[in-house]
Amino acid sequence: MEIYTAMRHFADSWGLLVMTAFFVGAVFYSLRPGSKQMAKEAADIPLKDD
């Protein structure tokens, strides 16, 4: 039961902070100025002919 208590304490305190920071970082990474061309290339992958 000690492992559960420790994991629960971590999730209640630092886990939320880590997940929020990851989400904000992912949003900023995807909306940065140079990412438009990479997103366009990724969107065109299914339409490419072999």
C-alpha positions as CSV (number, residue, x, y, z in Angstrom):
1,M,0.0,0.0,0.0
2,E,3.0,2.3,0.4
3,I,3.7,2.4,-3.3
4,Y,0.1,3.4,-4.0
5,T,0.2,6.2,-1.4
6,A,3.5,7.5,-2.8
7,M,2.2,7.5,-6.4
8,R,-1.1,9.1,-5.3
9,H,0.8,11.8,-3.5
10,F,3.0,12.4,-6.6
11,A,0.0,12.5,-8.9
12,D,-1.9,14.9,-6.7
13,S,1.1,17.4,-6.4
14,W,3.7,17.2,-9.1
15,G,1.9,15.0,-11.7
16,L,-0.6,17.7,-12.6
17,L,2.1,20.3,-12.9
18,V,4.2,18.0,-15.2
19,M,1.2,17.2,-17.4
20,T,0.2,20.8,-17.7
21,A,3.8,21.9,-18.6
22,F,3.9,19.1,-21.2
23,F,0.6,20.2,-22.7
24,V,1.6,23.9,-22.9
25,G,4.9,22.9,-24.4
26,A,3.2,20.8,-27.1
27,V,0.9,23.6,-27.9
28,F,3.7,26.1,-28.3
29,Y,5.8,23.6,-30.3
30,S,2.9,23.1,-32.7
31,L,2.1,26.8,-33.1
32,R,5.7,28.0,-33.5
33,P,6.4,30.1,-36.7
34,G,8.4,27.3,-38.5
35,S,6.0,24.5,-38.0
36,K,3.5,25.3,-40.8
37,Q,5.6,23.7,-43.5
38,M,6.1,20.5,-41.4
39,A,2.4,20.2,-40.8
40,K,1.7,20.7,-44.5
41,E,4.1,17.9,-45.4
42,A,2.7,15.6,-42.8
43,A,-0.8,16.2,-44.0
44,D,0.2,15.4,-47.6
45,I,1.7,12.0,-46.8
46,P,-1.4,10.0,-47.5
47,L,-1.8,11.7,-50.9
48,K,1.7,10.9,-52.2
49,D,2.0,8.3,-54.9
50,D,4.6,5.6,-54.6
